[in-house]
Amino acid sequence: MKEKLMKAVQFWLEQNEATQEKLADRAKVSQATVSRAATGNWNKLTPKLKALCRFFDIEVVERDPRNCDQLMKVIGEMWDGTTAGEESLVRLLRSIQAYRL
């Protein structure tokens, strides 16, 4: 989805010979949101990015991680059932999030 949104923003800007501010006004989002979308500089799909996706008719598919069987299976296999193990897994996942592209 990130790649689709980046391409849509860049294409729209080029085709309309427009600024990010003009697109932001049309899509009813901030220029900062358009900038993040254009560069792919985001990790979480915020409500403003969802609005920009809707502007471009890009389908937004959201999944509840609790319904991801593979993810839950791996976490279950890795977790030893202790509070310390839980805290270690949380720290590990958060550190991965910090380095995601």
C-alpha positions as CSV (number, residue, x, y, z in Angstrom):
1,M,0.0,0.0,0.0
2,K,2.9,2.4,0.8
3,E,4.3,2.0,-2.7
4,K,0.9,2.5,-4.3
5,L,0.3,5.7,-2.3
6,M,3.8,7.1,-3.1
7,K,3.3,6.5,-6.8
8,A,-0.2,8.0,-6.7
9,V,0.9,11.2,-5.0
10,Q,3.9,11.6,-7.2
11,F,1.9,10.9,-10.4
12,W,-0.9,13.4,-9.3
13,L,1.7,16.1,-8.6
14,E,3.4,15.6,-11.9
15,Q,0.2,15.4,-14.0
16,N,-1.3,18.4,-12.4
17,E,1.9,20.4,-12.2
18,A,0.9,21.0,-8.7
19,T,2.4,21.5,-5.3
20,Q,2.0,19.3,-2.2
21,E,0.0,22.2,-0.7
22,K,-2.5,22.0,-3.6
23,L,-3.0,18.3,-3.2
24,A,-3.3,18.7,0.5
25,D,-6.1,21.2,0.0
26,R,-7.9,19.0,-2.5
27,A,-7.6,15.9,-0.4
28,K,-8.4,17.8,2.9
29,V,-5.2,16.7,4.6
30,S,-2.1,18.6,5.7
31,Q,0.9,19.3,3.5
32,A,3.0,17.2,6.0
33,T,0.7,14.2,5.3
34,V,1.2,14.6,1.5
35,S,5.0,14.9,2.1
36,R,5.1,11.7,4.2
37,A,3.0,9.9,1.6
38,A,5.2,11.1,-1.3
39,T,8.4,9.9,0.4
40,G,7.0,6.8,2.1
41,N,8.2,8.2,5.3
42,W,5.7,6.5,7.6
43,N,5.2,3.2,9.4
44,K,1.7,3.4,10.6
45,L,-1.4,4.2,8.5
46,T,-2.8,7.2,10.3
47,P,-6.3,8.5,9.7
48,K,-4.9,11.3,7.5
49,L,-3.0,8.8,5.4
50,K,-6.2,6.8,5.1
51,A,-8.0,9.9,3.9
52,L,-5.3,10.4,1.2
53,C,-5.7,6.7,0.2
54,R,-9.5,7.3,-0.2
55,F,-8.8,10.4,-2.3
56,F,-6.8,8.1,-4.7
57,D,-9.3,5.2,-4.4
58,I,-6.6,3.0,-2.9
59,E,-8.1,0.2,-0.9
60,V,-7.2,0.3,2.8
61,V,-7.0,-3.2,4.3
62,E,-6.6,-3.3,8.0
63,R,-6.0,-6.5,9.9
64,D,-6.3,-7.2,13.6
65,P,-3.0,-8.8,14.6
66,R,-5.0,-11.1,17.0
67,N,-6.5,-12.7,13.9
68,C,-3.2,-13.4,12.3
69,D,-2.7,-17.1,13.0
70,Q,0.9,-17.2,11.8
71,L,1.9,-14.3,14.0
72,M,0.1,-15.6,17.1
73,K,1.7,-19.1,16.5
74,V,5.2,-17.7,16.4
75,I,4.7,-15.5,19.4
76,G,3.3,-18.5,21.3
77,E,6.3,-20.6,20.3
78,M,8.8,-17.9,21.4
79,W,7.1,-16.8,24.7
80,D,8.0,-18.9,27.7
81,G,4.9,-17.8,29.6
82,T,6.7,-15.6,32.1
83,T,6.3,-11.8,32.7
84,A,10.0,-11.4,31.9
85,G,9.6,-13.3,28.6
86,E,6.6,-11.1,27.7
87,E,8.5,-7.9,28.4
88,S,11.5,-9.2,26.4
89,L,9.2,-9.9,23.4
90,V,7.6,-6.5,23.7
91,R,11.0,-4.8,23.7
92,L,12.1,-6.9,20.7
93,L,9.0,-6.0,18.7
94,R,9.3,-2.3,19.5
95,S,13.0,-2.2,18.6
96,I,12.1,-3.8,15.2
97,Q,9.4,-1.2,14.7
98,A,11.9,1.6,15.3
99,Y,14.1,0.3,12.5
100,R,11.3,-0.6,9.9
101,L,11.6,1.1,6.6
